[in-house]
Amino acid sequence: MSAHETADDLILIPGDSRLREAVYAWADGLARERRMSPNTVEAYSRDVRQFLVHLASRLGTPTIPMLVALKVRDIRAFMAARRAEEVSGRSLMRMLAGLRSFGRFLEREGYGSVSALGGVRAPKVPRRLPRPLPVAAAVALTDTAIRAGEEREPWVLARDAAVLALLYGAGLRISEALGLTRRDAPLPGSDQVTVLGKGGKQRMVPILPVVAQAVADYVAACPLPLPPEGPLFVGARGGALSPRIIQYTVARARGALGLPESATPHALRHSFATHLLARQGELRAIQELLGHASLSTTQLYTQVDAARLMSVYTAAHPRAGR
């Protein structure tokens, strides 16, 4: 049990003490050794807990030997129960991944194999295509002029514009932009920035002069101290800026611009990739810029661009309607 966990926390997990300790050891390993994000660890832990609650209602107090002895039908019954609660196929796929991760942990620790987990197929879900913004809309979202009428301090407007410029101008994830330190601020004169992406992987990302200038404008306007090792982007009290603030900023801006709800901070990253591809950007290079581990993830953007081209074709070609 780690220092921040208490006996009360362990009680929240259905099962005997041995199983509960195993669950917490597994979750702790996901964060420390696998370097999974806090959100992923939380989701996997919640899924395992829900599974154990389900088992407790059907078979009594869960134990590790009970898990090892499970049949495929027991896993399917849980998946069916969750689907009956209108849980999406994507969430079911994540649940099965979390259960399998815990099962592998038990096997590595010498408790035995939960072989039933290998006999259940993951639900098929269509890969969601990114929804990029039109170029003009993406540019407008990163412009302070669209928020000039808001009753917020000029340095806050400059801060939000700088964050959004990094999302669209450099293709950063919002966590990557907000994870930058003041020391690493991409200012005029620098042509790249090092960011920490998923799985703790670092990558170098080119910085456009207009993006560097947006960051410089924010740094010059910020009235709060920005120590070298502290966060580059801070909130009103000087702490690290919350992603929710940027999400709220974009929500207000898209209302002013008449954009759909799909216009989110992450949509700016999608737009970065799609707009590069539309201008003959090379797929492997875009993969590097985005920090995708697999080229198949980046290839989703080719489908987006193909869909856009087809819509133009069907609307414009004289014989498209015949």
Residue pairs with C-beta under 8 A, 6 or more apart in sequence:
1 9
1 10
1 21
1 24
2 24
2 28
5 24
9 24
10 17
10 20
10 21
10 24
11 20
12 49
13 19
13 20
13 23
13 24
13 49
13 52
14 49
14 52
14 53
14 55
14 56
14 61
14 62
15 23
15 52
15 56
15 61
15 62
15 63
16 61
16 62
16 63
18 63
18 64
19 52
19 62
19 63
19 64
19 67
22 64
22 105
22 106
22 109
22 111
23 45
23 48
23 49
23 52
23 102
25 105
25 109
26 48
26 101
26 102
26 105
26 106
27 41
27 44
27 45
29 105
30 36
30 40
30 41
30 44
30 101
31 38
31 41
35 199
35 200
36 44
37 175
37 198
43 94
43 98
44 94
44 97
44 98
44 101
44 102
45 98
47 94
47 95
47 98
47 99
48 98
48 99
48 102
50 82
50 95
51 78
51 95
51 99
52 62
54 77
54 78
54 81
55 62
55 66
55 67
55 74
55 78
56 62
58 74
58 77
59 66
59 74
64 106
64 111
64 112
65 112
67 103
67 106
67 114
68 106
68 111
68 112
68 113
68 114
70 114
70 116
71 116
72 116
72 119
72 120
74 116
75 99
75 116
75 117
75 119
75 120
76 120
79 92
79 95
79 96
79 120
79 123
82 91
82 92
82 95
83 92
87 95
88 125
89 123
89 124
89 125
90 125
92 122
92 123
93 122
93 123
93 125
96 117
96 120
96 122
96 123
97 122
99 117
100 117
100 118
103 113
103 114
103 117
106 112
106 113
106 114
107 113
107 114
127 300
129 300
129 303
129 304
129 307
130 267
130 270
130 273
130 274
130 300
130 301
130 304
131 262
131 267
131 270
132 138
132 267
132 270
132 271
132 273
132 274
132 275
132 304
133 141
133 259
133 263
133 267
133 268
133 271
135 271
135 275
137 257
137 259
137 263
138 168
138 268
138 271
138 275
139 168
140 146
140 253
140 257
141 164
141 168
141 250
141 253
141 254
141 257
141 259
141 263
141 268
142 161
142 164
142 165
142 167
142 168
142 169
142 214
142 268
143 161
144 157
144 158
144 161
146 253
146 256
146 257
147 157
147 160
147 161
147 249
147 252
147 253
147 256
148 157
150 157
150 252
154 221
155 218
155 221
155 222
155 223
156 236
158 214
158 217
158 218
158 221
158 222
159 218
159 221
159 222
159 233
159 234
159 241
160 245
160 246
160 249
161 214
161 217
161 218
162 214
162 215
162 217
162 218
162 233
163 174
163 177
163 178
163 233
163 241
163 246
164 246
164 249
164 250
164 265
164 268
165 210
165 211
165 214
165 215
166 172
166 177
166 186
166 211
166 215
167 173
167 174
167 177
167 265
167 266
167 268
167 269
167 272
168 268
168 269
168 271
168 272
169 207
169 208
169 210
169 211
169 214
169 272
170 186
170 193
170 205
170 206
170 207
170 208
170 211
170 272
170 289
171 205
171 269
171 272
171 273
171 289
171 290
172 195
172 205
172 269
173 197
173 198
173 266
173 269
173 291
174 243
174 246
174 265
174 266
175 243
176 195
176 196
176 197
176 291
177 195
177 233
178 231
178 233
178 240
178 241
178 243
178 246
179 195
179 196
179 231
180 186
180 193
180 195
180 231
180 232
180 233
181 228
181 229
181 230
181 231
181 232
182 219
182 226
182 227
182 228
182 229
182 230
182 231
182 232
183 228
183 229
184 193
184 194
184 232
185 215
185 219
185 232
186 192
186 193
186 207
186 211
186 212
186 215
187 212
187 215
187 216
187 219
188 209
188 212
188 213
188 216
189 212
190 207
190 212
191 206
191 207
192 204
192 205
192 206
192 207
193 204
193 205
193 207
194 202
194 203
194 204
194 205
195 202
195 203
195 205
195 291
196 202
197 203
197 291
198 291
198 293
199 293
201 291
201 293
203 288
203 291
205 289
206 289
215 232
218 233
219 226
219 232
222 234
224 234
224 238
225 238
226 232
226 234
231 239
231 240
231 241
233 240
233 241
234 240
234 241
235 241
235 242
235 245
243 265
246 265
247 264
247 265
250 263
250 264
250 265
253 259
254 260
254 261
254 263
257 263
269 290
270 301
270 304
272 289
272 290
273 281
273 286
273 289
273 290
273 298
273 301
274 301
274 304
274 305
276 286
276 289
277 283
277 286
277 301
277 302
277 304
277 305
278 305
278 308
283 295
283 298
283 299
283 302
284 295
286 298
286 301
287 295
287 297
287 298
290 297
290 298
292 298
313 320
314 320
314 321
